[in-house]
C-alpha cells in the first residue's frame, strides 16, 4: 500500500512538472522588477509677479480643472489697466483730431491750384490794363495842365487890357462899346481859366484813380500768388496729413495691445488648476512675494497613469507592441493589473542619462543595458487600488503564442 502511494505521488509530480514545462513552452514570459508607475505632473507657475493674497488649497487636496488655487494682489494691475485704457482713449481722440485737420483731397487741391493760377493771370492782366489807363490819364493830365496855363495867360492879358481901358473910359476917350467888349473878353478868359483848372483837377483825379487801380491790382496779384503757393502746397499737406493719420492709427493699435496685455496680466492674478487632480509640492504661502514664472504647486491627475518597465536588452527579443502584461505594485501585494505593451524606447536608459558611458576610454566593462518599455493599463483601477506616479512595480510580459 505504501509503495503504491509513493508511485502515485511520483506520477503526480511528474505530471505536474510536465504540465508546467508545457505551459512554460507554450506561454513564455519576460519579467522585471525594475519598473515604476508614471503619470503627468502639471506644474502651476505664476505668470505675473506680485504678493500672494490668498491660497485656496492645501497639500494633497483634490481640485477640479479651472478651480482657483492662488490669488495674487491685483491692485497694481488694475491701475495699469486703467492707465492703458486712458492711453487708448487719448490715442483715439488724437486720431479724430488729425482726421479733422485733413485738407482737401488731391482732386480738389488740383482744382484749387488751377483756379488760383487763373486768378493770378486775371490780376496780372488787370495790372497791365490799369497801367495803360494810367498812361492815358497822365497824357490827359498833361494836356489839361497845358490848356490851364494857356487860359491863365489869356485871362491875365485880358485883365491888363481891362485895367488900361478903365482910365480911358473915364475920360471918354473910348466908346462904351469898346469898353464892354474888353470886359466881356475878360469874363470869357476868366471862364476859360476856370474850365481849364476844372479839367486839370479832373485829369489829376483820373491819374489818382488809375494809380489806385494799379495798386489794387498789385494787391490782388499778391493775394493770387499766395493762393497759388497754398494750392501748390496742398498736395504735400494731403500726404503729410495722411501720414499723421496713419501714425495715429498705429498709436491706437499700440494702445489696444497695451490694454489687452493689461487685461491678461489682471486675469493672471487669479491662478487656476490646469487639470483635475491632487495638489502636490505646494510651496507658496499668503504674503509671499513671487516672480513671474516661479513654481507655486503641482497638480497630479491619477486618472491617466502608465508603467515604465526597464527590461534588459536580452529580454527584448520576444517583446512586441500590443502584447499583454501583468503588473503587480508593491503597495497592493499580489493584486494583478492588466496591461499591454504600448511602445518600446528608441534607446537605452543609459543613452539618455546626464553622463552617458564612454566605452572608448579603454576601461570598458560590458554591462547589460536596460531599455524602457511603456505599458498601458487595459482596465481602470478601482478606488481601492489607486496607482500613483512613482510607485514601484513588477512587470511580466506574456510573450508566448496567442499573447499579442
PASEDO-875635 format. One record per residue (C-alpha): x, y, z. Coordinates in pm, 1 decimal, padded with zeros to 6 digits. Example, Ala and Ser with C-alpha at 12.3 -4.5 7.8 and 13.67 -1.06 7.14 Angstrom:
# PASEDO-875635
         x         y         z
   01230.0  -00450.0   00780.0
   01367.0  -00106.0   00714.0
END
This chain:
# PASEDO-875635
         x         y         z
   00000.0   00000.0   00000.0
   00277.3   00242.4   00094.3
   00468.5   00153.2  -00220.3
   00162.8   00226.4  -00435.0
   00117.1   00563.7  -00276.0
   00480.1   00653.6  -00344.9
   00441.6   00555.9  -00707.2
   00120.2   00757.5  -00733.4
   00291.1   01060.7  -00581.6
   00581.3   01032.5  -00822.9
   00343.0   01008.5  -01116.8
   00152.4   01315.0  -00999.2
   00474.4   01509.8  -00953.7
   00591.7   01413.5  -01299.3
   00255.4   01507.6  -01445.5
   00258.1   01844.8  -01273.3
   00615.3   01908.5  -01381.6
   00528.9   01813.5  -01737.1
   00231.1   02042.8  -01731.1
   00442.3   02327.7  -01601.6
   00708.3   02266.7  -01864.8
   00444.8   02253.3  -02136.3
   00279.1   02570.3  -02013.2
   00617.4   02736.7  -01997.7
   00695.5   02630.5  -02352.4
   00357.9   02739.6  -02482.0
   00336.3   03060.8  -02274.8
   00680.5   03215.1  -02226.5
   00715.3   03539.2  -02031.7
   00963.9   03816.6  -01965.1
   00964.5   03979.8  -01623.2
   01139.6   04265.2  -01444.8
   01113.2   04432.3  -01109.0
   01281.3   04748.3  -01240.7
   00952.3   04926.5  -01312.1
   00757.4   05218.5  -01178.3
   00424.4   05387.5  -01223.2
   00439.9   05710.3  -01425.7
   00191.0   05992.2  -01475.3
   00156.6   06353.2  -01575.1
   00269.2   06617.8  -01327.7
   00130.7   06959.1  -01423.4
   00331.8   07245.6  -01273.6
   00135.8   07555.2  -01175.4
   00350.8   07867.7  -01202.8
   00290.4   08238.3  -01159.0
   00253.3   08427.1  -01486.9
   00286.3   08766.0  -01317.8
   00483.4   08887.7  -01020.5
   00328.9   09019.6  -00700.7
   00230.0   08942.5  -00344.8
   00021.4   08635.1  -00263.2
  -00317.0   08749.0  -00133.4
  -00473.2   08410.8  -00062.5
  -00402.6   08038.5  -00104.3
  -00720.6   07838.3  -00151.5
  -00581.0   07485.0  -00149.4
  -00376.9   07264.5   00082.2
  -00131.1   06986.1   00014.0
  -00288.0   06666.7  -00131.7
  -00626.4   06835.6  -00186.2
  -00839.1   06716.1  -00476.8
  -00921.4   07000.2  -00717.8
  -01124.1   07029.1  -01035.5
  -00994.7   07169.9  -01360.6
  -01016.3   07550.7  -01357.4
  -01051.0   07575.8  -00980.6
  -00889.4   07884.8  -00825.1
  -00584.7   07779.0  -00623.2
  -00397.4   08106.1  -00560.7
  -00484.0   08477.3  -00576.1
  -00223.0   08748.8  -00628.7
  -00274.4   09109.1  -00514.7
  -00417.8   09274.6  -00827.3
  -00427.4   09643.4  -00731.0
  -00119.8   09736.3  -00934.1
  -00258.0   09554.1  -01236.3
  -00595.7   09729.3  -01209.1
  -00417.5   10065.4  -01208.6
  -00210.2   09954.5  -01508.8
  -00529.3   09856.7  -01693.5
  -00690.8   10195.1  -01620.9
  -00377.7   10372.3  -01743.8
  -00374.9   10164.0  -02062.8
  -00744.5   10238.9  -02125.4
  -00676.8   10611.4  -02075.5
  -00390.2   10593.0  -02325.3
  -00623.2   10423.1  -02572.6
  -00887.0   10695.1  -02531.0
  -00619.7   10961.2  -02581.1
  -00493.7   10787.6  -02896.8
  -00846.2   10768.7  -03039.4
  -00905.7   11137.4  -02964.7
  -00577.3   11223.8  -03134.1
  -00685.1   11021.7  -03437.4
  -01013.7   11213.4  -03462.7
  -00825.6   11543.0  -03428.0
  -00587.6   11454.9  -03709.7
  -00877.4   11349.6  -03931.0
  -01048.6   11686.7  -03884.0
  -00726.5   11857.9  -03992.5
  -00712.3   11666.7  -04320.3
  -00707.5   11924.8  -04604.8
  -00889.3   11896.8  -04934.3
  -00842.9   11591.0  -05145.1
  -00585.3   11572.2  -05424.0
  -00850.6   11641.0  -05690.4
  -00979.7   11944.0  -05500.6
  -00621.8   12059.5  -05444.6
  -00550.3   12042.6  -05820.2
  -00873.5   12229.9  -05894.7
  -00784.8   12497.5  -05639.9
  -00436.9   12528.1  -05786.9
  -00578.6   12577.4  -06138.6
  -00831.0   12832.5  -06011.7
  -00565.5   13028.8  -05821.0
  -00337.9   13035.8  -06125.8
  -00627.3   13167.2  -06337.7
  -00693.6   13432.9  -06073.5
  -00326.8   13531.4  -06082.0
  -00339.9   13563.5  -06461.4
  -00652.1   13784.0  -06436.4
  -00485.1   14001.7  -06176.2
  -00175.3   14042.0  -06394.3
  -00397.2   14135.6  -06690.9
  -00581.0   14388.4  -06473.7
  -00247.0   14546.1  -06374.2
  -00143.7   14578.2  -06737.0
  -00481.9   14737.1  -06824.5
  -00453.3   14974.9  -06528.7
  -00105.7   15074.6  -06636.4
  -00237.4   15164.8  -06982.7
  -00522.3   15361.4  -06824.6
  -00267.0   15542.5  -06609.7
  -00064.0   15638.4  -06915.5
  -00376.7   15776.8  -07084.6
  -00476.4   15962.2  -06767.8
  -00130.9   16114.1  -06737.3
  -00143.5   16229.2  -07103.6
  -00482.0   16389.9  -07037.0
  -00340.2   16546.6  -06723.4
  -00051.1   16698.0  -06920.2
  -00289.6   16831.6  -07187.1
  -00522.8   16976.5  -06925.4
  -00239.1   17147.1  -06744.0
  -00108.8   17299.8  -07069.9
  -00456.0   17434.6  -07152.2
  -00487.1   17564.6  -06797.2
  -00160.2   17757.8  -06829.6
  -00278.6   17893.4  -07164.4
  -00614.8   18000.7  -07018.0
  -00436.2   18162.1  -06724.3
  -00213.4   18362.7  -06960.9
  -00515.9   18474.6  -07167.3
  -00702.8   18576.3  -06855.0
  -00408.2   18773.1  -06718.0
  -00373.3   18956.9  -07054.3
  -00746.8   19032.5  -07056.6
  -00719.1   19170.4  -06702.5
  -00433.5   19400.3  -06805.2
  -00631.6   19515.5  -07109.3
  -00926.7   19591.8  -06886.2
  -00707.1   19788.8  -06645.0
  -00580.4   20002.9  -06934.7
  -00934.2   20064.1  -07056.3
  -01070.2   20191.2  -06729.1
  -00885.1   20530.1  -06737.0
  -00978.4   20572.7  -07099.4
  -01347.1   20510.1  -07044.5
  -01336.9   20753.1  -06755.1
  -01209.1   21027.3  -06990.3
  -01447.1   20925.3  -07267.6
  -01151.1   20852.5  -07486.0
  -01304.7   20523.6  -07594.6
  -01655.9   20426.4  -07659.4
  -01867.4   20231.8  -07417.0
  -01892.9   19962.5  -07680.1
  -01517.8   19910.2  -07682.4
  -01503.7   19902.5  -07306.9
  -01787.3   19646.7  -07285.2
  -01609.2   19426.4  -07537.8
  -01293.0   19427.9  -07322.1
  -01498.8   19345.8  -07007.5
  -01670.7   19058.5  -07192.7
  -01334.2   18931.1  -07318.3
  -01201.4   18939.1  -06961.2
  -01500.7   18744.8  -06827.8
  -01463.4   18492.7  -07108.5
  -01093.1   18448.1  -07028.5
  -01182.3   18400.4  -06662.3
  -01437.6   18134.8  -06750.1
  -01187.6   17963.5  -06977.9
  -00931.0   17963.3  -06698.1
  -01181.2   17813.8  -06451.6
  -01277.1   17547.8  -06703.8
  -00912.1   17463.0  -06762.9
  -00849.3   17435.2  -06389.4
  -01150.6   17201.7  -06360.1
  -01012.6   16992.5  -06645.3
  -00676.2   16973.1  -06464.8
  -00848.9   16861.8  -06143.5
  -01043.0   16600.2  -06340.0
  -00721.8   16478.0  -06505.2
  -00549.0   16463.8  -06166.3
  -00839.1   16259.7  -06031.2
  -00813.9   16023.6  -06331.5
  -00443.3   15974.7  -06263.9
  -00509.2   15904.2  -05895.4
  -00784.5   15660.4  -05985.2
  -00561.0   15481.0  -06234.2
  -00282.4   15459.9  -05973.9
  -00530.0   15326.1  -05715.5
  -00643.4   15062.1  -05964.2
  -00282.6   14962.2  -06023.7
  -00217.7   14933.2  -05650.2
  -00536.8   14733.5  -05609.4
  -00438.5   14506.6  -05895.9
  -00092.9   14457.9  -05747.0
  -00252.6   14370.7  -05415.4
  -00474.6   14123.5  -05598.0
  -00162.7   13974.3  -05757.7
  -00009.1   13929.8  -05412.6
  -00321.5   13755.4  -05289.1
  -00335.3   13539.1  -05601.5
   00031.5   13446.3  -05564.1
  -00034.6   13344.6  -05202.6
  -00329.5   13133.7  -05316.9
  -00112.1   12971.8  -05584.5
   00153.5   12890.1  -05325.3
  -00109.8   12749.2  -05089.2
  -00264.9   12546.6  -05370.6
   00078.3   12417.3  -05471.8
   00147.5   12309.1  -05114.3
  -00194.5   12143.5  -05075.4
  -00092.0   11801.7  -05222.7
   00204.5   11791.8  -04986.3
  -00026.9   11878.8  -04698.4
  -00257.9   11594.0  -04802.5
   00034.8   11349.6  -04795.9
   00158.6   11480.7  -04461.3
  -00189.8   11462.5  -04310.1
  -00237.8   11107.7  -04436.1
   00094.9   11014.3  -04276.4
  -00019.9   11169.9  -03948.2
  -00345.7   10974.0  -03968.8
  -00152.2   10650.5  -04028.1
   00069.8   10727.3  -03729.5
  -00237.9   10797.6  -03516.0
  -00394.9   10468.1  -03628.8
  -00076.7   10281.7  -03537.0
  -00079.9   10450.5  -03196.7
  -00437.9   10328.3  -03146.1
  -00332.0   09970.7  -03224.5
  -00038.5   10000.3  -02984.3
  -00269.2   10131.5  -02712.2
  -00516.7   09849.3  -02776.7
  -00236.4   09595.3  -02745.1
  -00135.2   09755.8  -02416.2
  -00495.8   09730.5  -02291.3
  -00513.4   09363.9  -02395.1
  -00183.8   09292.5  -02218.0
  -00302.5   09474.3  -01904.3
  -00625.1   09271.2  -01908.9
  -00426.0   08948.8  -01941.0
  -00197.5   09047.9  -01653.8
  -00503.1   09121.4  -01441.1
  -00652.6   08782.2  -01527.7
  -00322.6   08611.7  -01445.8
  -00351.5   08730.7  -01084.4
  -00608.1   08451.3  -01046.6
  -00414.9   08122.4  -01068.0
  -00625.2   07821.6  -01163.4
  -00566.4   07448.3  -01173.2
  -00489.6   07340.5  -01532.6
  -00643.8   06993.3  -01485.6
  -00835.3   06794.5  -01229.3
  -00612.0   06612.4  -00984.6
  -00438.1   06626.7  -00649.9
  -00236.6   06924.9  -00527.9
   00128.3   06840.2  -00465.3
   00452.1   07022.8  -00389.7
   00275.3   07334.7  -00264.1
   00544.4   07587.0  -00178.0
   00353.3   07913.4  -00154.7
   00201.0   08096.2   00141.2
  -00000.1   08413.7   00194.9
   00223.4   08718.8   00187.4
   00493.6   08559.7  -00025.9
   00640.7   08784.4  -00294.7
   00670.2   08585.2  -00614.8
   00816.2   08646.2  -00957.8
   00678.1   08563.7  -01299.4
   00747.9   08200.4  -01384.6
   00802.3   08093.6  -01023.3
   00655.1   07745.1  -00947.8
   00376.7   07755.8  -00690.1
   00249.5   07398.1  -00679.2
   00179.7   07095.9  -00896.7
  -00138.5   06911.3  -00989.0
  -00116.6   06535.2  -01044.9
  -00415.1   06364.5  -01212.0
  -00449.7   05997.9  -01106.0
  -00678.1   05900.2  -01392.3
  -00403.6   05893.4  -01656.3
  -00114.5   05675.0  -01544.6
   00106.6   05416.7  -01713.5
   00402.3   05196.3  -01623.1
   00762.0   05216.9  -01743.8
   00941.9   04882.7  -01719.1
   01317.8   04872.8  -01776.9
   01385.5   04537.1  -01940.7
   01731.7   04402.9  -02006.7
   01833.6   04427.9  -02366.7
   01848.7   04048.2  -02378.8
   01479.9   04031.9  -02287.4
   01362.3   04234.9  -02585.3
   01387.6   03951.7  -02838.0
   01029.1   03836.8  -02782.7
   00865.7   04157.2  -02657.3
   00636.7   04317.8  -02911.8
   00398.7   04613.8  -02910.0
   00047.4   04501.2  -02823.8
   00141.9   04201.5  -02606.7
  -00046.4   04157.6  -02281.4
   00123.1   04203.2  -01946.8
   00060.9   04166.4  -01577.3
   00162.0   04433.0  -01330.4
   00199.8   04397.8  -00956.8
   00260.1   04704.7  -00745.7
   00443.6   04674.9  -00418.4
   00174.0   04877.7  -00244.0
  -00100.5   04626.4  -00320.6
   00091.6   04300.0  -00292.6
  -00039.2   04025.2  -00518.1
  -00309.1   04234.0  -00684.8
  -00267.2   04199.7  -01061.3
  -00329.3   04489.3  -01301.4
  -00384.4   04401.1  -01666.4
  -00189.1   04598.6  -01925.6
  -00047.5   04585.6  -02276.5
   00281.9   04691.4  -02429.8
   00229.2   05037.8  -02580.0
   00577.9   05122.3  -02708.4
   00947.7   05046.5  -02673.7
   01203.5   05321.1  -02625.5
   01430.4   05409.4  -02916.1
   01742.5   05396.0  -02696.4
   01860.2   05256.3  -02366.0
   01818.7   05443.8  -02041.9
   02194.8   05497.5  -02014.8
   02196.7   05673.4  -02351.2
   01961.0   05937.5  -02215.3
   02144.4   05982.4  -01885.9
   02319.5   06305.0  -01796.5
   02661.6   06144.5  -01840.8
   02638.0   05861.9  -02097.5
   02909.1   05595.3  -02058.6
   03215.8   05645.4  -02274.5
   03320.7   05297.7  -02388.3
   03615.9   05426.5  -02591.0
   03811.7   05518.6  -02278.2
   03993.8   05185.8  -02264.1
   03837.6   05076.9  -01932.9
   03542.1   04904.9  -02093.3
   03330.8   04676.3  -01876.3
   03037.4   04517.8  -02050.6
   02712.1   04583.6  -01866.7
   02375.2   04460.6  -01979.8
   02175.9   04770.0  -02070.1
   01810.8   04825.8  -01994.7
   01554.5   04958.6  -02238.9
   01239.3   05137.9  -02115.6
   00911.8   04978.5  -02224.9
   00584.9   05167.0  -02181.4
   00277.9   04969.7  -02071.2
  -00079.0   05099.8  -02073.1
  -00340.1   04967.5  -01832.6
  -00625.6   04793.9  -02010.6
  -00854.0   04806.7  -01705.9
  -00920.5   05111.3  -01491.9
  -00809.1   05050.8  -01131.5
  -01081.6   05053.6  -00869.0
  -01082.5   05327.1  -00599.4
  -00921.8   05090.2  -00351.4
  -00619.6   05031.4  -00574.7
  -00524.5   05378.1  -00697.2
  -00192.4   05389.1  -00882.5
   00021.2   05691.0  -00803.0
   00319.5   05807.5  -01009.8
   00648.5   05684.3  -00865.8
   00520.6   05355.8  -00719.2
   00748.6   05054.9  -00766.5
   00610.3   04771.8  -00975.1
   00689.6   04427.6  -01114.3
   00600.4   04361.8  -01476.2
   00551.3   04034.9  -01655.5
   00500.7   04041.2  -02030.6
   00334.9   03734.2  -02181.9
   00537.3   03669.9  -02496.5
   00411.4   03323.0  -02588.3
   00186.9   03232.6  -02882.7
  -00154.9   03395.5  -02876.4
  -00043.8   03657.6  -02626.3
  -00046.9   03961.9  -02853.4
END
